[in-house]
Amino acid sequence: MHNSYPKARRRAGGFTLIEALVAFTIFALSFAAILQIFGTGLGNRATADHALVALGHAESLMARAGIEQPMAVGTRSGRFDDGMTWREQVALHQIDTAVTDSTLPAGMTPYEVTIAVTWRDGRKTREVTLNSLRLGAAP
C-alpha cells in the first residue's frame, strides 16, 4: 500500500528535537529572569521594612528631644535592641538678633536637632535622618 501524503505534510505533525530544545531554552531564560525580578522585589521589601522601623525609632527620639533632658549642644548616641544605632546632634540655630528679640519667648533659644538612625543591610549601611528646630532654655 502506498502512502499518498507528501513528505512535508507528514513531518508537520510534531516538533523536532531542536525545536523542543529551543523552546525549553527560551522558557528557562524567561523563568530565570522572572525569579531574579522576584528576588529583587523581596530584597527591596526588606529594605523598606527596615527603613520603616528606623523611621519609627527616629520619630520617637525626636519626640523626646528636649523633653526628657534639657536641650544642650552636643552629640549623643546609642543602640536599639534590634541592632540599629542612633545619633542625636544638637546645635544652636543661628538667626537674626532682631527677629530673636521680637518673636522668641523670653529666655528661649532655637536649637537645630538632627536624629540619624543607622542599620546594616547586607553589605550596605543605610540611614534615616530627621531634622527639626526646637526651642529650649538659653545656654
PyMOL commands that place a pseudoatom at each C-alpha (Angstrom):
pseudoatom trace, name=CA, resn=MET, resi=1, chain=A, elem=C, hetatm=0, pos=[0.000, 0.000, 0.000]
pseudoatom trace, name=CA, resn=HIS, resi=2, chain=A, elem=C, hetatm=0, pos=[1.323, 3.341, -0.972]
pseudoatom trace, name=CA, resn=ASN, resi=3, chain=A, elem=C, hetatm=0, pos=[1.089, 6.472, 1.257]
pseudoatom trace, name=CA, resn=SER, resi=4, chain=A, elem=C, hetatm=0, pos=[-0.466, 9.352, -0.640]
pseudoatom trace, name=CA, resn=TYR, resi=5, chain=A, elem=C, hetatm=0, pos=[0.621, 12.157, 1.780]
pseudoatom trace, name=CA, resn=PRO, resi=6, chain=A, elem=C, hetatm=0, pos=[3.545, 14.247, 0.688]
pseudoatom trace, name=CA, resn=LYS, resi=7, chain=A, elem=C, hetatm=0, pos=[6.693, 14.001, 2.741]
pseudoatom trace, name=CA, resn=ALA, resi=8, chain=A, elem=C, hetatm=0, pos=[6.454, 17.611, 4.054]
pseudoatom trace, name=CA, resn=ARG, resi=9, chain=A, elem=C, hetatm=0, pos=[2.896, 17.044, 5.253]
pseudoatom trace, name=CA, resn=ARG, resi=10, chain=A, elem=C, hetatm=0, pos=[3.884, 14.001, 7.356]
pseudoatom trace, name=CA, resn=ARG, resi=11, chain=A, elem=C, hetatm=0, pos=[6.597, 15.942, 9.237]
pseudoatom trace, name=CA, resn=ALA, resi=12, chain=A, elem=C, hetatm=0, pos=[4.279, 18.832, 10.179]
pseudoatom trace, name=CA, resn=GLY, resi=13, chain=A, elem=C, hetatm=0, pos=[2.521, 16.717, 12.810]
pseudoatom trace, name=CA, resn=GLY, resi=14, chain=A, elem=C, hetatm=0, pos=[5.144, 17.151, 15.619]
pseudoatom trace, name=CA, resn=PHE, resi=15, chain=A, elem=C, hetatm=0, pos=[8.198, 19.007, 16.884]
pseudoatom trace, name=CA, resn=THR, resi=16, chain=A, elem=C, hetatm=0, pos=[11.765, 18.120, 16.150]
pseudoatom trace, name=CA, resn=LEU, resi=17, chain=A, elem=C, hetatm=0, pos=[14.270, 17.714, 18.933]
pseudoatom trace, name=CA, resn=ILE, resi=18, chain=A, elem=C, hetatm=0, pos=[15.927, 21.030, 18.030]
pseudoatom trace, name=CA, resn=GLU, resi=19, chain=A, elem=C, hetatm=0, pos=[12.602, 22.891, 18.202]
pseudoatom trace, name=CA, resn=ALA, resi=20, chain=A, elem=C, hetatm=0, pos=[11.875, 21.382, 21.624]
pseudoatom trace, name=CA, resn=LEU, resi=21, chain=A, elem=C, hetatm=0, pos=[15.347, 22.361, 22.914]
pseudoatom trace, name=CA, resn=VAL, resi=22, chain=A, elem=C, hetatm=0, pos=[14.988, 25.937, 21.647]
pseudoatom trace, name=CA, resn=ALA, resi=23, chain=A, elem=C, hetatm=0, pos=[11.539, 26.230, 23.281]
pseudoatom trace, name=CA, resn=PHE, resi=24, chain=A, elem=C, hetatm=0, pos=[12.893, 24.842, 26.570]
pseudoatom trace, name=CA, resn=THR, resi=25, chain=A, elem=C, hetatm=0, pos=[15.873, 27.248, 26.489]
pseudoatom trace, name=CA, resn=ILE, resi=26, chain=A, elem=C, hetatm=0, pos=[13.587, 30.240, 25.925]
pseudoatom trace, name=CA, resn=PHE, resi=27, chain=A, elem=C, hetatm=0, pos=[11.395, 29.077, 28.808]
pseudoatom trace, name=CA, resn=ALA, resi=28, chain=A, elem=C, hetatm=0, pos=[14.385, 28.576, 31.139]
pseudoatom trace, name=CA, resn=LEU, resi=29, chain=A, elem=C, hetatm=0, pos=[15.836, 32.034, 30.391]
pseudoatom trace, name=CA, resn=SER, resi=30, chain=A, elem=C, hetatm=0, pos=[12.450, 33.693, 30.893]
pseudoatom trace, name=CA, resn=PHE, resi=31, chain=A, elem=C, hetatm=0, pos=[11.897, 31.833, 34.155]
pseudoatom trace, name=CA, resn=ALA, resi=32, chain=A, elem=C, hetatm=0, pos=[15.360, 32.828, 35.423]
pseudoatom trace, name=CA, resn=ALA, resi=33, chain=A, elem=C, hetatm=0, pos=[14.641, 36.499, 34.637]
pseudoatom trace, name=CA, resn=ILE, resi=34, chain=A, elem=C, hetatm=0, pos=[11.308, 36.316, 36.465]
pseudoatom trace, name=CA, resn=LEU, resi=35, chain=A, elem=C, hetatm=0, pos=[12.976, 34.755, 39.520]
pseudoatom trace, name=CA, resn=GLN, resi=36, chain=A, elem=C, hetatm=0, pos=[15.612, 37.481, 39.563]
pseudoatom trace, name=CA, resn=ILE, resi=37, chain=A, elem=C, hetatm=0, pos=[12.937, 40.195, 39.439]
pseudoatom trace, name=CA, resn=PHE, resi=38, chain=A, elem=C, hetatm=0, pos=[11.008, 38.466, 42.220]
pseudoatom trace, name=CA, resn=GLY, resi=39, chain=A, elem=C, hetatm=0, pos=[14.137, 38.174, 44.381]
pseudoatom trace, name=CA, resn=THR, resi=40, chain=A, elem=C, hetatm=0, pos=[14.971, 41.846, 43.874]
pseudoatom trace, name=CA, resn=GLY, resi=41, chain=A, elem=C, hetatm=0, pos=[11.436, 42.758, 44.897]
pseudoatom trace, name=CA, resn=LEU, resi=42, chain=A, elem=C, hetatm=0, pos=[11.745, 40.758, 48.111]
pseudoatom trace, name=CA, resn=GLY, resi=43, chain=A, elem=C, hetatm=0, pos=[15.065, 42.449, 48.888]
pseudoatom trace, name=CA, resn=ASN, resi=44, chain=A, elem=C, hetatm=0, pos=[13.528, 45.881, 48.322]
pseudoatom trace, name=CA, resn=ARG, resi=45, chain=A, elem=C, hetatm=0, pos=[10.644, 44.964, 50.620]
pseudoatom trace, name=CA, resn=ALA, resi=46, chain=A, elem=C, hetatm=0, pos=[13.054, 44.005, 53.404]
pseudoatom trace, name=CA, resn=THR, resi=47, chain=A, elem=C, hetatm=0, pos=[14.910, 47.309, 52.959]
pseudoatom trace, name=CA, resn=ALA, resi=48, chain=A, elem=C, hetatm=0, pos=[11.623, 49.218, 53.111]
pseudoatom trace, name=CA, resn=ASP, resi=49, chain=A, elem=C, hetatm=0, pos=[10.613, 47.313, 56.264]
pseudoatom trace, name=CA, resn=HIS, resi=50, chain=A, elem=C, hetatm=0, pos=[13.907, 48.223, 57.963]
pseudoatom trace, name=CA, resn=ALA, resi=51, chain=A, elem=C, hetatm=0, pos=[13.566, 51.850, 56.854]
pseudoatom trace, name=CA, resn=LEU, resi=52, chain=A, elem=C, hetatm=0, pos=[10.081, 51.979, 58.370]
pseudoatom trace, name=CA, resn=VAL, resi=53, chain=A, elem=C, hetatm=0, pos=[11.368, 50.628, 61.705]
pseudoatom trace, name=CA, resn=ALA, resi=54, chain=A, elem=C, hetatm=0, pos=[14.276, 53.116, 61.612]
pseudoatom trace, name=CA, resn=LEU, resi=55, chain=A, elem=C, hetatm=0, pos=[11.850, 55.959, 60.906]
pseudoatom trace, name=CA, resn=GLY, resi=56, chain=A, elem=C, hetatm=0, pos=[9.775, 54.934, 63.929]
pseudoatom trace, name=CA, resn=HIS, resi=57, chain=A, elem=C, hetatm=0, pos=[12.897, 54.960, 66.108]
pseudoatom trace, name=CA, resn=ALA, resi=58, chain=A, elem=C, hetatm=0, pos=[13.921, 58.389, 64.760]
pseudoatom trace, name=CA, resn=GLU, resi=59, chain=A, elem=C, hetatm=0, pos=[10.448, 59.862, 65.311]
pseudoatom trace, name=CA, resn=SER, resi=60, chain=A, elem=C, hetatm=0, pos=[10.432, 58.536, 68.880]
pseudoatom trace, name=CA, resn=LEU, resi=61, chain=A, elem=C, hetatm=0, pos=[13.822, 60.083, 69.618]
pseudoatom trace, name=CA, resn=MET, resi=62, chain=A, elem=C, hetatm=0, pos=[12.780, 63.384, 68.016]
pseudoatom trace, name=CA, resn=ALA, resi=63, chain=A, elem=C, hetatm=0, pos=[9.613, 63.489, 70.125]
pseudoatom trace, name=CA, resn=ARG, resi=64, chain=A, elem=C, hetatm=0, pos=[11.711, 63.092, 73.294]
pseudoatom trace, name=CA, resn=ALA, resi=65, chain=A, elem=C, hetatm=0, pos=[14.317, 65.725, 72.311]
pseudoatom trace, name=CA, resn=GLY, resi=66, chain=A, elem=C, hetatm=0, pos=[14.280, 68.483, 74.918]
pseudoatom trace, name=CA, resn=ILE, resi=67, chain=A, elem=C, hetatm=0, pos=[11.580, 66.703, 76.952]
pseudoatom trace, name=CA, resn=GLU, resi=68, chain=A, elem=C, hetatm=0, pos=[13.441, 64.019, 78.917]
pseudoatom trace, name=CA, resn=GLN, resi=69, chain=A, elem=C, hetatm=0, pos=[16.598, 66.125, 79.155]
pseudoatom trace, name=CA, resn=PRO, resi=70, chain=A, elem=C, hetatm=0, pos=[17.037, 69.872, 78.662]
pseudoatom trace, name=CA, resn=MET, resi=71, chain=A, elem=C, hetatm=0, pos=[18.358, 70.968, 75.289]
pseudoatom trace, name=CA, resn=ALA, resi=72, chain=A, elem=C, hetatm=0, pos=[22.153, 71.009, 75.295]
pseudoatom trace, name=CA, resn=VAL, resi=73, chain=A, elem=C, hetatm=0, pos=[24.556, 71.491, 72.420]
pseudoatom trace, name=CA, resn=GLY, resi=74, chain=A, elem=C, hetatm=0, pos=[26.424, 68.292, 71.636]
pseudoatom trace, name=CA, resn=THR, resi=75, chain=A, elem=C, hetatm=0, pos=[26.109, 64.734, 70.355]
pseudoatom trace, name=CA, resn=ARG, resi=76, chain=A, elem=C, hetatm=0, pos=[24.623, 61.657, 71.996]
pseudoatom trace, name=CA, resn=SER, resi=77, chain=A, elem=C, hetatm=0, pos=[24.377, 58.162, 70.565]
pseudoatom trace, name=CA, resn=GLY, resi=78, chain=A, elem=C, hetatm=0, pos=[23.229, 54.675, 71.413]
pseudoatom trace, name=CA, resn=ARG, resi=79, chain=A, elem=C, hetatm=0, pos=[21.987, 51.326, 70.148]
pseudoatom trace, name=CA, resn=PHE, resi=80, chain=A, elem=C, hetatm=0, pos=[18.484, 49.857, 69.984]
pseudoatom trace, name=CA, resn=ASP, resi=81, chain=A, elem=C, hetatm=0, pos=[17.690, 46.252, 70.931]
pseudoatom trace, name=CA, resn=ASP, resi=82, chain=A, elem=C, hetatm=0, pos=[17.189, 45.391, 67.228]
pseudoatom trace, name=CA, resn=GLY, resi=83, chain=A, elem=C, hetatm=0, pos=[20.810, 46.346, 66.409]
pseudoatom trace, name=CA, resn=MET, resi=84, chain=A, elem=C, hetatm=0, pos=[20.094, 49.741, 64.866]
pseudoatom trace, name=CA, resn=THR, resi=85, chain=A, elem=C, hetatm=0, pos=[22.239, 52.609, 66.133]
pseudoatom trace, name=CA, resn=TRP, resi=86, chain=A, elem=C, hetatm=0, pos=[21.201, 56.214, 66.677]
pseudoatom trace, name=CA, resn=ARG, resi=87, chain=A, elem=C, hetatm=0, pos=[22.910, 59.582, 66.881]
pseudoatom trace, name=CA, resn=GLU, resi=88, chain=A, elem=C, hetatm=0, pos=[21.415, 62.865, 68.113]
pseudoatom trace, name=CA, resn=GLN, resi=89, chain=A, elem=C, hetatm=0, pos=[23.165, 66.130, 67.294]
pseudoatom trace, name=CA, resn=VAL, resi=90, chain=A, elem=C, hetatm=0, pos=[22.033, 69.401, 68.860]
pseudoatom trace, name=CA, resn=ALA, resi=91, chain=A, elem=C, hetatm=0, pos=[23.388, 72.771, 67.745]
pseudoatom trace, name=CA, resn=LEU, resi=92, chain=A, elem=C, hetatm=0, pos=[22.375, 76.378, 68.294]
pseudoatom trace, name=CA, resn=HIS, resi=93, chain=A, elem=C, hetatm=0, pos=[20.330, 77.739, 65.408]
pseudoatom trace, name=CA, resn=GLN, resi=94, chain=A, elem=C, hetatm=0, pos=[21.723, 80.992, 64.085]
pseudoatom trace, name=CA, resn=ILE, resi=95, chain=A, elem=C, hetatm=0, pos=[19.068, 83.614, 63.390]
pseudoatom trace, name=CA, resn=ASP, resi=96, chain=A, elem=C, hetatm=0, pos=[18.956, 87.381, 63.094]
pseudoatom trace, name=CA, resn=THR, resi=97, chain=A, elem=C, hetatm=0, pos=[19.039, 89.023, 66.545]
pseudoatom trace, name=CA, resn=ALA, resi=98, chain=A, elem=C, hetatm=0, pos=[16.297, 91.497, 65.562]
pseudoatom trace, name=CA, resn=VAL, resi=99, chain=A, elem=C, hetatm=0, pos=[13.996, 88.562, 64.843]
pseudoatom trace, name=CA, resn=THR, resi=100, chain=A, elem=C, hetatm=0, pos=[15.081, 86.752, 68.011]
pseudoatom trace, name=CA, resn=ASP, resi=101, chain=A, elem=C, hetatm=0, pos=[14.318, 89.700, 70.280]
pseudoatom trace, name=CA, resn=SER, resi=102, chain=A, elem=C, hetatm=0, pos=[10.839, 90.263, 68.872]
pseudoatom trace, name=CA, resn=THR, resi=103, chain=A, elem=C, hetatm=0, pos=[9.466, 86.753, 68.278]
pseudoatom trace, name=CA, resn=LEU, resi=104, chain=A, elem=C, hetatm=0, pos=[11.002, 84.322, 70.741]
pseudoatom trace, name=CA, resn=PRO, resi=105, chain=A, elem=C, hetatm=0, pos=[9.668, 83.867, 74.261]
pseudoatom trace, name=CA, resn=ALA, resi=106, chain=A, elem=C, hetatm=0, pos=[11.924, 85.301, 76.952]
pseudoatom trace, name=CA, resn=GLY, resi=107, chain=A, elem=C, hetatm=0, pos=[14.798, 83.005, 77.886]
pseudoatom trace, name=CA, resn=MET, resi=108, chain=A, elem=C, hetatm=0, pos=[14.220, 80.626, 74.946]
pseudoatom trace, name=CA, resn=THR, resi=109, chain=A, elem=C, hetatm=0, pos=[16.723, 79.742, 72.211]
pseudoatom trace, name=CA, resn=PRO, resi=110, chain=A, elem=C, hetatm=0, pos=[16.165, 77.816, 68.964]
pseudoatom trace, name=CA, resn=TYR, resi=111, chain=A, elem=C, hetatm=0, pos=[18.174, 74.600, 68.565]
pseudoatom trace, name=CA, resn=GLU, resi=112, chain=A, elem=C, hetatm=0, pos=[18.748, 72.505, 65.459]
pseudoatom trace, name=CA, resn=VAL, resi=113, chain=A, elem=C, hetatm=0, pos=[18.159, 68.836, 66.270]
pseudoatom trace, name=CA, resn=THR, resi=114, chain=A, elem=C, hetatm=0, pos=[19.284, 66.061, 63.913]
pseudoatom trace, name=CA, resn=ILE, resi=115, chain=A, elem=C, hetatm=0, pos=[18.433, 62.435, 64.615]
pseudoatom trace, name=CA, resn=ALA, resi=116, chain=A, elem=C, hetatm=0, pos=[20.058, 59.710, 62.495]
pseudoatom trace, name=CA, resn=VAL, resi=117, chain=A, elem=C, hetatm=0, pos=[19.212, 56.008, 62.774]
pseudoatom trace, name=CA, resn=THR, resi=118, chain=A, elem=C, hetatm=0, pos=[21.605, 53.620, 61.005]
pseudoatom trace, name=CA, resn=TRP, resi=119, chain=A, elem=C, hetatm=0, pos=[21.435, 49.907, 60.188]
pseudoatom trace, name=CA, resn=ARG, resi=120, chain=A, elem=C, hetatm=0, pos=[23.299, 47.331, 58.105]
pseudoatom trace, name=CA, resn=ASP, resi=121, chain=A, elem=C, hetatm=0, pos=[21.512, 45.989, 55.045]
pseudoatom trace, name=CA, resn=GLY, resi=122, chain=A, elem=C, hetatm=0, pos=[23.728, 43.215, 53.725]
pseudoatom trace, name=CA, resn=ARG, resi=123, chain=A, elem=C, hetatm=0, pos=[26.973, 44.957, 52.814]
pseudoatom trace, name=CA, resn=LYS, resi=124, chain=A, elem=C, hetatm=0, pos=[25.427, 48.440, 52.790]
pseudoatom trace, name=CA, resn=THR, resi=125, chain=A, elem=C, hetatm=0, pos=[24.954, 50.832, 55.674]
pseudoatom trace, name=CA, resn=ARG, resi=126, chain=A, elem=C, hetatm=0, pos=[21.654, 52.669, 55.437]
pseudoatom trace, name=CA, resn=GLU, resi=127, chain=A, elem=C, hetatm=0, pos=[20.404, 55.672, 57.386]
pseudoatom trace, name=CA, resn=VAL, resi=128, chain=A, elem=C, hetatm=0, pos=[17.213, 57.566, 58.114]
pseudoatom trace, name=CA, resn=THR, resi=129, chain=A, elem=C, hetatm=0, pos=[17.711, 61.195, 59.206]
pseudoatom trace, name=CA, resn=LEU, resi=130, chain=A, elem=C, hetatm=0, pos=[15.237, 63.674, 60.692]
pseudoatom trace, name=CA, resn=ASN, resi=131, chain=A, elem=C, hetatm=0, pos=[15.906, 67.389, 61.242]
pseudoatom trace, name=CA, resn=SER, resi=132, chain=A, elem=C, hetatm=0, pos=[13.917, 69.816, 63.348]
pseudoatom trace, name=CA, resn=LEU, resi=133, chain=A, elem=C, hetatm=0, pos=[14.077, 73.174, 65.105]
pseudoatom trace, name=CA, resn=ARG, resi=134, chain=A, elem=C, hetatm=0, pos=[13.226, 73.105, 68.814]
pseudoatom trace, name=CA, resn=LEU, resi=135, chain=A, elem=C, hetatm=0, pos=[13.003, 75.767, 71.476]
pseudoatom trace, name=CA, resn=GLY, resi=136, chain=A, elem=C, hetatm=0, pos=[14.909, 75.285, 74.685]
pseudoatom trace, name=CA, resn=ALA, resi=137, chain=A, elem=C, hetatm=0, pos=[16.291, 77.244, 77.557]
pseudoatom trace, name=CA, resn=ALA, resi=138, chain=A, elem=C, hetatm=0, pos=[19.088, 79.633, 76.665]
pseudoatom trace, name=CA, resn=PRO, resi=139, chain=A, elem=C, hetatm=0, pos=[22.545, 78.134, 77.327]
for i in range(1, 139): cmd.bond("trace and resi %d" % i, "trace and resi %d" % (i + 1))
show_as sticks, trace
zoom trace
